[in-house]
Each structure stands twice: as C-alpha cells, then as structure tokens.
Amino acid sequence: MKRYRVRIIEDAEHDLIDIYRYIAHHDSVENAEYVLEQLESLCSRLTELPERGHAPPKLDRIGVRNYREVNFKPYRVIYEVIRQDVFIHCILDGRRDMTTLLERRLIR
C-alpha cells in the first residue's frame, strides 16, 4: 500500500492550539486532550488513503477542487495531496463561518 507523508503547516498547528485552549477554558482540560488526540489521530491516518476525504462543499461550489476534508465532528481537517505528501492547511470548527474562513485561508 502506498504511504504518504503528512505535513501539518504552521496555520493548522495554530488551529490545533486554539481548539485545545478554547475547550480547556470553556469545558475541561480532559475534553481538550481527548479532542486533540482524536484530531491528531485523524491527521496521522491520512498516511494511508488520503483520497478517502471529500471536496469541501463550499470550495467545490466555486470550482476549487484541489482540497479534501475529513471530519471529527464538528471539526474539519482540510488538506491537499501533492504527490507523496499530504499538506494539512486548516483544522476548523465547522460551526463557524466556513465561507469566510476558507476564503481567507485557502483562496488568497
């Protein structure tokens, strides 16, 4: 089976930190750690079969099809596959205004 290298870009690392801090502050450190573990696991599983993700609907509607996403609800991991590398660009809370976030982060 073909294996890919997963690379989390700096913006996505900041997303993880922000998500952790928000949950720890508004809920509990235990829940923040659980969500962080689940998101990190989801990202690491992209070493195999990154094509399993789907095109983010808001991007697909405007013809941007080079990104894919996988979910740990309500969080969305948005990434791009280039040859043997999977670049994770964003890890976002899907309850937020996704159109604005995606435009600002991916469509520059």
Secondary structure, DSSP 4 states (H G I P E B T S, - for coil): ----EEEE-HHHHHHHHHHHHHHHHHT-HHHHHHHHHHHHHHHHGGGS-GGGSB--HHHHTTT--S-EEEEETTEEEEEEEETTEEEEEEEEETTS-HHHHHHHHT--
